[in-house]
Amino acid sequence: MKNKSLIYEIDKLLEKYETISLGELAEANLMDRKEVKYVLSEKQLPELISAVQEHYKVLSINDKQLFNYNSQYFDTDELNFFHDHRRGRLNRYKVRKRHYIDSDLSFFEVKFKNNHGRTRKSRIVSDPQKTDGIQKTEDNFLQEVSPFAGDALFPTVQVNYKRLTLVSKTTVERITIDINLSVQKGEESLAFEGLVIVEVKQDKLRNSPVKNTLKNMGIRSGTISKYCLGIISLENDIRFNRLKPAFDRLYKPFLTASRLQWNS
Protein backbone atom coordinates (compact mmCIF):
# COMPACT_ATOMS: atom_id res chain seq x y z
CA MET A 1 0.00 0.00 0.00
CA LYS A 2 1.41 3.38 -0.97
CA ASN A 3 1.81 5.71 2.01
CA LYS A 4 -0.35 8.52 0.57
CA SER A 5 -3.10 6.01 0.01
CA LEU A 6 -2.70 4.74 3.58
CA ILE A 7 -2.94 8.22 5.08
CA TYR A 8 -6.05 8.95 3.01
CA GLU A 9 -7.65 5.71 4.20
CA ILE A 10 -6.75 6.45 7.83
CA ASP A 11 -8.23 9.94 7.55
CA LYS A 12 -11.49 8.53 6.20
CA LEU A 13 -11.71 5.92 8.98
CA LEU A 14 -10.96 8.51 11.66
CA GLU A 15 -13.90 10.62 10.48
CA LYS A 16 -16.12 8.06 12.26
CA TYR A 17 -14.36 8.60 15.59
CA GLU A 18 -15.37 10.92 18.37
CA THR A 19 -12.58 13.40 19.05
CA ILE A 20 -10.71 14.48 22.17
CA SER A 21 -8.84 17.76 22.60
CA LEU A 22 -5.28 18.23 23.76
CA GLY A 23 -6.55 19.74 27.00
CA GLU A 24 -8.76 16.73 27.70
CA LEU A 25 -5.87 14.41 26.87
CA ALA A 26 -3.64 16.16 29.42
CA GLU A 27 -6.14 15.35 32.19
CA ALA A 28 -5.18 11.66 31.84
CA ASN A 29 -1.49 12.08 31.04
CA LEU A 30 -0.37 8.59 32.15
CA MET A 31 3.08 9.80 33.17
CA ASP A 32 3.27 6.69 35.39
CA ARG A 33 2.10 3.66 33.47
CA LYS A 34 2.45 0.15 32.11
CA GLU A 35 3.31 -0.19 28.41
CA VAL A 36 2.85 -2.96 25.85
CA LYS A 37 4.11 -2.57 22.28
CA TYR A 38 3.26 -4.24 18.98
CA VAL A 39 4.63 -4.18 15.43
CA LEU A 40 2.45 -4.61 12.34
CA SER A 41 2.42 -3.59 8.71
CA GLU A 42 0.63 -0.64 7.14
CA LYS A 43 -1.76 -2.91 5.28
CA GLN A 44 -3.02 -4.27 8.64
CA LEU A 45 -3.58 -0.83 10.16
CA PRO A 46 -6.99 0.03 8.61
CA GLU A 47 -8.43 -3.21 10.00
CA LEU A 48 -7.28 -2.28 13.50
CA ILE A 49 -8.54 1.31 13.34
CA SER A 50 -11.91 0.23 11.99
CA ALA A 51 -12.38 -2.57 14.53
CA VAL A 52 -11.93 -0.45 17.68
CA GLN A 53 -13.73 2.73 16.60
CA GLU A 54 -16.62 2.47 19.07
CA HIS A 55 -14.30 2.11 22.08
CA TYR A 56 -11.91 5.04 21.60
CA LYS A 57 -11.72 8.74 20.83
CA VAL A 58 -8.99 10.21 18.63
CA LEU A 59 -6.83 13.20 19.53
CA SER A 60 -7.68 16.05 17.17
CA ILE A 61 -5.99 19.46 16.98
CA ASN A 62 -7.28 21.97 14.42
CA ASP A 63 -9.10 19.15 12.63
CA LYS A 64 -5.86 17.18 12.30
CA GLN A 65 -5.23 13.71 13.73
CA LEU A 66 -1.80 12.70 12.39
CA PHE A 67 1.13 14.64 13.84
CA ASN A 68 4.86 14.80 13.10
CA TYR A 69 7.30 13.99 15.90
CA ASN A 70 11.08 14.27 16.20
CA SER A 71 12.97 12.82 19.16
CA GLN A 72 16.66 13.54 19.83
CA TYR A 73 18.08 10.95 22.24
CA PHE A 74 21.01 11.33 24.62
CA ASP A 75 23.28 8.71 26.12
CA THR A 76 26.68 8.35 27.75
CA ASP A 77 29.77 8.05 25.56
CA GLU A 78 29.67 4.29 26.20
CA LEU A 79 25.93 4.08 25.39
CA ASN A 80 25.04 2.85 28.86
CA PHE A 81 21.31 3.50 28.41
CA PHE A 82 21.28 1.38 25.26
CA HIS A 83 23.24 -1.45 26.84
CA ASP A 84 21.01 -1.46 29.93
CA HIS A 85 18.07 -2.02 27.60
CA ARG A 86 19.95 -4.61 25.53
CA ARG A 87 20.72 -6.60 28.66
CA GLY A 88 17.11 -6.40 29.85
CA ARG A 89 18.10 -4.48 32.95
CA LEU A 90 15.28 -2.95 34.95
CA ASN A 91 15.62 0.38 36.77
CA ARG A 92 16.87 1.92 33.52
CA TYR A 93 16.69 5.42 32.04
CA LYS A 94 16.07 7.09 28.70
CA VAL A 95 16.74 10.78 28.01
CA ARG A 96 15.47 12.72 25.01
CA LYS A 97 14.19 15.98 23.59
CA ARG A 98 10.88 15.52 21.82
CA HIS A 99 9.74 18.11 19.29
CA TYR A 100 6.07 18.26 18.32
CA ILE A 101 6.70 19.70 14.88
CA ASP A 102 3.16 20.75 13.96
CA SER A 103 2.74 22.88 17.09
CA ASP A 104 6.46 23.77 17.43
CA LEU A 105 6.50 22.62 21.06
CA SER A 106 9.43 20.78 22.62
CA PHE A 107 9.96 18.93 25.89
CA PHE A 108 13.04 17.59 27.62
CA GLU A 109 12.01 14.16 28.90
CA VAL A 110 13.43 11.58 31.27
CA LYS A 111 11.87 8.10 31.23
CA PHE A 112 12.54 5.58 34.00
CA LYS A 113 11.46 1.94 33.93
CA ASN A 114 11.53 0.36 37.37
CA ASN A 115 11.89 -3.24 38.52
CA HIS A 116 8.10 -3.64 38.62
CA GLY A 117 7.86 -2.91 34.89
CA ARG A 118 6.27 0.51 35.35
CA THR A 119 7.41 3.43 33.22
CA ARG A 120 7.52 6.91 34.74
CA LYS A 121 8.00 9.91 32.46
CA SER A 122 9.07 13.34 33.73
CA ARG A 123 9.43 16.36 31.48
CA ILE A 124 9.84 20.13 31.23
CA VAL A 125 9.26 22.54 28.38
CA SER A 126 12.32 22.91 26.15
CA ASP A 127 13.50 25.42 23.55
CA PRO A 128 12.73 23.90 20.10
CA GLN A 129 15.66 25.84 18.62
CA LYS A 130 18.22 24.26 20.98
CA THR A 131 18.27 20.56 20.18
CA ASP A 132 21.98 19.75 20.08
CA GLY A 133 22.89 19.71 23.77
CA ILE A 134 21.37 19.75 27.23
CA GLN A 135 20.71 23.30 28.45
CA LYS A 136 21.24 24.52 32.02
CA THR A 137 17.58 24.31 33.08
CA GLU A 138 17.36 20.84 31.52
CA ASP A 139 20.51 19.77 33.35
CA ASN A 140 19.07 20.94 36.66
CA PHE A 141 15.88 19.01 35.96
CA LEU A 142 17.84 15.92 34.90
CA GLN A 143 19.73 15.91 38.19
CA GLU A 144 16.47 16.27 40.12
CA VAL A 145 14.83 13.21 38.56
CA SER A 146 17.81 10.95 37.79
CA PRO A 147 21.35 10.16 39.00
CA PHE A 148 22.84 11.76 35.86
CA ALA A 149 24.22 15.16 34.94
CA GLY A 150 24.01 16.81 31.55
CA ASP A 151 27.77 16.94 30.96
CA ALA A 152 27.87 13.12 31.01
CA LEU A 153 25.33 12.76 28.17
CA PHE A 154 25.70 13.36 24.44
CA PRO A 155 23.33 13.44 21.43
CA THR A 156 23.06 10.06 19.74
CA VAL A 157 20.27 9.29 17.25
CA GLN A 158 17.13 11.08 16.15
CA VAL A 159 13.86 9.28 15.49
CA ASN A 160 11.13 10.75 13.25
CA TYR A 161 7.58 9.52 12.70
CA LYS A 162 3.91 10.42 12.32
CA ARG A 163 1.62 9.59 15.25
CA LEU A 164 -2.07 9.33 15.94
CA THR A 165 -3.38 8.91 19.48
CA LEU A 166 -6.49 7.05 20.64
CA VAL A 167 -7.95 7.41 24.14
CA SER A 168 -10.30 4.90 25.75
CA LYS A 169 -13.85 6.07 26.45
CA THR A 170 -14.16 3.93 29.57
CA THR A 171 -10.75 3.17 31.15
CA VAL A 172 -7.38 4.82 31.76
CA GLU A 173 -5.78 3.79 28.49
CA ARG A 174 -4.05 5.55 25.64
CA ILE A 175 -3.01 4.06 22.30
CA THR A 176 -0.31 5.61 20.13
CA ILE A 177 0.09 4.48 16.52
CA ASP A 178 3.28 5.48 14.71
CA ILE A 179 3.96 5.33 10.96
CA ASN A 180 6.59 6.78 8.58
CA LEU A 181 9.37 5.86 11.00
CA SER A 182 12.93 6.90 10.17
CA VAL A 183 16.14 7.13 12.19
CA GLN A 184 18.98 9.59 11.70
CA LYS A 185 22.50 10.27 12.94
CA GLY A 186 24.29 13.22 11.41
CA GLU A 187 23.83 13.08 7.64
CA GLU A 188 22.89 9.40 7.60
CA SER A 189 19.30 8.22 7.85
CA LEU A 190 17.32 5.04 7.31
CA ALA A 191 13.59 4.57 6.79
CA PHE A 192 11.32 1.69 7.80
CA GLU A 193 8.76 1.71 5.00
CA GLY A 194 5.41 0.14 5.77
CA LEU A 195 6.16 -0.30 9.48
CA VAL A 196 3.57 0.50 12.17
CA ILE A 197 4.32 0.58 15.91
CA VAL A 198 1.39 0.43 18.32
CA GLU A 199 1.89 1.20 22.01
CA VAL A 200 -0.79 0.48 24.59
CA LYS A 201 -0.33 2.63 27.72
CA GLN A 202 -2.43 1.85 30.80
CA ASP A 203 -2.47 2.69 34.50
CA LYS A 204 -2.37 -1.07 35.09
CA LEU A 205 -2.23 -3.97 32.66
CA ARG A 206 -5.61 -5.27 31.56
CA ASN A 207 -7.33 -6.59 28.46
CA SER A 208 -8.72 -3.95 26.13
CA PRO A 209 -10.40 -3.71 22.72
CA VAL A 210 -7.09 -2.85 21.01
CA LYS A 211 -5.23 -5.70 22.70
CA ASN A 212 -7.99 -8.18 21.89
CA THR A 213 -8.18 -7.04 18.27
CA LEU A 214 -4.41 -7.35 17.80
CA LYS A 215 -4.54 -10.84 19.33
CA ASN A 216 -7.33 -11.84 16.93
CA MET A 217 -5.20 -10.49 14.06
CA GLY A 218 -2.39 -12.81 15.14
CA ILE A 219 -0.09 -9.99 16.28
CA ARG A 220 1.93 -10.64 19.42
CA SER A 221 3.31 -8.04 21.77
CA GLY A 222 7.03 -7.42 22.12
CA THR A 223 9.20 -4.92 20.27
CA ILE A 224 12.45 -3.01 20.41
CA SER A 225 12.31 0.58 21.63
CA LYS A 226 12.63 3.27 18.97
CA TYR A 227 15.86 4.45 20.58
CA CYS A 228 17.43 0.99 20.50
CA LEU A 229 16.20 0.57 16.93
CA GLY A 230 18.06 3.75 15.95
CA ILE A 231 21.27 2.67 17.68
CA ILE A 232 21.19 -0.81 16.13
CA SER A 233 20.59 0.61 12.66
CA LEU A 234 23.09 3.46 12.66
CA GLU A 235 25.93 2.74 15.08
CA ASN A 236 28.98 0.87 13.83
CA ASP A 237 30.07 -2.36 15.53
CA ILE A 238 27.31 -2.23 18.13
CA ARG A 239 26.62 -5.40 20.08
CA PHE A 240 22.97 -6.39 20.26
CA ASN A 241 22.80 -10.20 20.26
CA ARG A 242 19.82 -10.34 22.64
CA LEU A 243 17.80 -8.00 20.40
CA LYS A 244 18.85 -9.47 17.05
CA PRO A 245 16.02 -12.08 16.73
CA ALA A 246 13.37 -9.40 17.31
CA PHE A 247 15.12 -7.01 14.92
CA ASP A 248 15.34 -9.63 12.17
CA ARG A 249 11.72 -10.75 12.59
CA LEU A 250 9.93 -7.48 13.21
CA TYR A 251 11.93 -4.63 11.69
CA LYS A 252 14.42 -5.69 9.08
CA PRO A 253 11.75 -6.56 6.47
CA PHE A 254 10.74 -2.87 6.48
CA LEU A 255 14.25 -1.39 6.29
CA THR A 256 14.87 0.39 2.99
CA ALA A 257 18.68 0.35 3.15
CA SER A 258 20.69 -1.39 5.83
CA ARG A 259 24.17 -0.98 7.20
CA LEU A 260 23.84 -4.39 8.87
CA GLN A 261 26.20 -6.30 6.60
CA TRP A 262 26.16 -9.45 8.71
CA ASN A 263 22.87 -10.49 7.14
CA SER A 264 23.07 -8.93 3.68
C-alpha positions as CSV (number, residue, x, y, z in Angstrom):
1,M,0.0,0.0,0.0
2,K,1.4,3.4,-1.0
3,N,1.8,5.7,2.0
4,K,-0.3,8.5,0.6
5,S,-3.1,6.0,0.0
6,L,-2.7,4.7,3.6
7,I,-2.9,8.2,5.1
8,Y,-6.0,9.0,3.0
9,E,-7.7,5.7,4.2
10,I,-6.7,6.4,7.8
11,D,-8.2,9.9,7.6
12,K,-11.5,8.5,6.2
13,L,-11.7,5.9,9.0
14,L,-11.0,8.5,11.7
15,E,-13.9,10.6,10.5
16,K,-16.1,8.1,12.3
17,Y,-14.4,8.6,15.6
18,E,-15.4,10.9,18.4
19,T,-12.6,13.4,19.0
20,I,-10.7,14.5,22.2
21,S,-8.8,17.8,22.6
22,L,-5.3,18.2,23.8
23,G,-6.5,19.7,27.0
24,E,-8.8,16.7,27.7
25,L,-5.9,14.4,26.9
26,A,-3.6,16.2,29.4
27,E,-6.1,15.4,32.2
28,A,-5.2,11.7,31.8
29,N,-1.5,12.1,31.0
30,L,-0.4,8.6,32.2
31,M,3.1,9.8,33.2
32,D,3.3,6.7,35.4
33,R,2.1,3.7,33.5
34,K,2.5,0.2,32.1
35,E,3.3,-0.2,28.4
36,V,2.9,-3.0,25.8
37,K,4.1,-2.6,22.3
38,Y,3.3,-4.2,19.0
39,V,4.6,-4.2,15.4
40,L,2.4,-4.6,12.3
41,S,2.4,-3.6,8.7
42,E,0.6,-0.6,7.1
43,K,-1.8,-2.9,5.3
44,Q,-3.0,-4.3,8.6
45,L,-3.6,-0.8,10.2
46,P,-7.0,0.0,8.6
47,E,-8.4,-3.2,10.0
48,L,-7.3,-2.3,13.5
49,I,-8.5,1.3,13.3
50,S,-11.9,0.2,12.0
51,A,-12.4,-2.6,14.5
52,V,-11.9,-0.5,17.7
53,Q,-13.7,2.7,16.6
54,E,-16.6,2.5,19.1
55,H,-14.3,2.1,22.1
56,Y,-11.9,5.0,21.6
57,K,-11.7,8.7,20.8
58,V,-9.0,10.2,18.6
59,L,-6.8,13.2,19.5
60,S,-7.7,16.1,17.2
61,I,-6.0,19.5,17.0
62,N,-7.3,22.0,14.4
63,D,-9.1,19.1,12.6
64,K,-5.9,17.2,12.3
65,Q,-5.2,13.7,13.7
66,L,-1.8,12.7,12.4
67,F,1.1,14.6,13.8
68,N,4.9,14.8,13.1
69,Y,7.3,14.0,15.9
70,N,11.1,14.3,16.2
71,S,13.0,12.8,19.2
72,Q,16.7,13.5,19.8
73,Y,18.1,11.0,22.2
74,F,21.0,11.3,24.6
75,D,23.3,8.7,26.1
76,T,26.7,8.3,27.8
77,D,29.8,8.1,25.6
78,E,29.7,4.3,26.2
79,L,25.9,4.1,25.4
80,N,25.0,2.8,28.9
81,F,21.3,3.5,28.4
82,F,21.3,1.4,25.3
83,H,23.2,-1.4,26.8
84,D,21.0,-1.5,29.9
85,H,18.1,-2.0,27.6
86,R,19.9,-4.6,25.5
87,R,20.7,-6.6,28.7
88,G,17.1,-6.4,29.9
89,R,18.1,-4.5,33.0
90,L,15.3,-3.0,35.0
91,N,15.6,0.4,36.8
92,R,16.9,1.9,33.5
93,Y,16.7,5.4,32.0
94,K,16.1,7.1,28.7
95,V,16.7,10.8,28.0
96,R,15.5,12.7,25.0
97,K,14.2,16.0,23.6
98,R,10.9,15.5,21.8
99,H,9.7,18.1,19.3
100,Y,6.1,18.3,18.3
101,I,6.7,19.7,14.9
102,D,3.2,20.8,14.0
103,S,2.7,22.9,17.1
104,D,6.5,23.8,17.4
105,L,6.5,22.6,21.1
106,S,9.4,20.8,22.6
107,F,10.0,18.9,25.9
108,F,13.0,17.6,27.6
109,E,12.0,14.2,28.9
110,V,13.4,11.6,31.3
111,K,11.9,8.1,31.2
112,F,12.5,5.6,34.0
113,K,11.5,1.9,33.9
114,N,11.5,0.4,37.4
115,N,11.9,-3.2,38.5
116,H,8.1,-3.6,38.6
117,G,7.9,-2.9,34.9
118,R,6.3,0.5,35.4
119,T,7.4,3.4,33.2
120,R,7.5,6.9,34.7
121,K,8.0,9.9,32.5
122,S,9.1,13.3,33.7
123,R,9.4,16.4,31.5
124,I,9.8,20.1,31.2
125,V,9.3,22.5,28.4
126,S,12.3,22.9,26.2
127,D,13.5,25.4,23.6
128,P,12.7,23.9,20.1
129,Q,15.7,25.8,18.6
130,K,18.2,24.3,21.0
131,T,18.3,20.6,20.2
132,D,22.0,19.8,20.1
133,G,22.9,19.7,23.8
134,I,21.4,19.8,27.2
135,Q,20.7,23.3,28.5
136,K,21.2,24.5,32.0
137,T,17.6,24.3,33.1
138,E,17.4,20.8,31.5
139,D,20.5,19.8,33.3
140,N,19.1,20.9,36.7
141,F,15.9,19.0,36.0
142,L,17.8,15.9,34.9
143,Q,19.7,15.9,38.2
144,E,16.5,16.3,40.1
145,V,14.8,13.2,38.6
146,S,17.8,11.0,37.8
147,P,21.3,10.2,39.0
148,F,22.8,11.8,35.9
149,A,24.2,15.2,34.9
150,G,24.0,16.8,31.5
151,D,27.8,16.9,31.0
152,A,27.9,13.1,31.0
153,L,25.3,12.8,28.2
154,F,25.7,13.4,24.4
155,P,23.3,13.4,21.4
156,T,23.1,10.1,19.7
157,V,20.3,9.3,17.3
158,Q,17.1,11.1,16.2
159,V,13.9,9.3,15.5
160,N,11.1,10.8,13.2
161,Y,7.6,9.5,12.7
162,K,3.9,10.4,12.3
163,R,1.6,9.6,15.2
164,L,-2.1,9.3,15.9
165,T,-3.4,8.9,19.5
166,L,-6.5,7.0,20.6
167,V,-8.0,7.4,24.1
168,S,-10.3,4.9,25.7
169,K,-13.8,6.1,26.4
170,T,-14.2,3.9,29.6
171,T,-10.8,3.2,31.1
172,V,-7.4,4.8,31.8
173,E,-5.8,3.8,28.5
174,R,-4.0,5.5,25.6
175,I,-3.0,4.1,22.3
176,T,-0.3,5.6,20.1
177,I,0.1,4.5,16.5
178,D,3.3,5.5,14.7
179,I,4.0,5.3,11.0
180,N,6.6,6.8,8.6
181,L,9.4,5.9,11.0
182,S,12.9,6.9,10.2
183,V,16.1,7.1,12.2
184,Q,19.0,9.6,11.7
185,K,22.5,10.3,12.9
186,G,24.3,13.2,11.4
187,E,23.8,13.1,7.6
188,E,22.9,9.4,7.6
189,S,19.3,8.2,7.8
190,L,17.3,5.0,7.3
191,A,13.6,4.6,6.8
192,F,11.3,1.7,7.8
193,E,8.8,1.7,5.0
194,G,5.4,0.1,5.8
195,L,6.2,-0.3,9.5
196,V,3.6,0.5,12.2
197,I,4.3,0.6,15.9
198,V,1.4,0.4,18.3
199,E,1.9,1.2,22.0
200,V,-0.8,0.5,24.6
201,K,-0.3,2.6,27.7
202,Q,-2.4,1.9,30.8
203,D,-2.5,2.7,34.5
204,K,-2.4,-1.1,35.1
205,L,-2.2,-4.0,32.7
206,R,-5.6,-5.3,31.6
207,N,-7.3,-6.6,28.5
208,S,-8.7,-4.0,26.1
209,P,-10.4,-3.7,22.7
210,V,-7.1,-2.8,21.0
211,K,-5.2,-5.7,22.7
212,N,-8.0,-8.2,21.9
213,T,-8.2,-7.0,18.3
214,L,-4.4,-7.3,17.8
215,K,-4.5,-10.8,19.3
216,N,-7.3,-11.8,16.9
217,M,-5.2,-10.5,14.1
218,G,-2.4,-12.8,15.1
219,I,-0.1,-10.0,16.3
220,R,1.9,-10.6,19.4
221,S,3.3,-8.0,21.8
222,G,7.0,-7.4,22.1
223,T,9.2,-4.9,20.3
224,I,12.5,-3.0,20.4
225,S,12.3,0.6,21.6
226,K,12.6,3.3,19.0
227,Y,15.9,4.4,20.6
228,C,17.4,1.0,20.5
229,L,16.2,0.6,16.9
230,G,18.1,3.8,15.9
231,I,21.3,2.7,17.7
232,I,21.2,-0.8,16.1
233,S,20.6,0.6,12.7
234,L,23.1,3.5,12.7
235,E,25.9,2.7,15.1
236,N,29.0,0.9,13.8
237,D,30.1,-2.4,15.5
238,I,27.3,-2.2,18.1
239,R,26.6,-5.4,20.1
240,F,23.0,-6.4,20.3
241,N,22.8,-10.2,20.3
242,R,19.8,-10.3,22.6
243,L,17.8,-8.0,20.4
244,K,18.9,-9.5,17.0
245,P,16.0,-12.1,16.7
246,A,13.4,-9.4,17.3
247,F,15.1,-7.0,14.9
248,D,15.3,-9.6,12.2
249,R,11.7,-10.8,12.6
250,L,9.9,-7.5,13.2
251,Y,11.9,-4.6,11.7
252,K,14.4,-5.7,9.1
253,P,11.7,-6.6,6.5
254,F,10.7,-2.9,6.5
255,L,14.2,-1.4,6.3
256,T,14.9,0.4,3.0
257,A,18.7,0.3,3.2
258,S,20.7,-1.4,5.8
259,R,24.2,-1.0,7.2
260,L,23.8,-4.4,8.9
261,Q,26.2,-6.3,6.6
262,W,26.2,-9.5,8.7
263,N,22.9,-10.5,7.1
264,S,23.1,-8.9,3.7
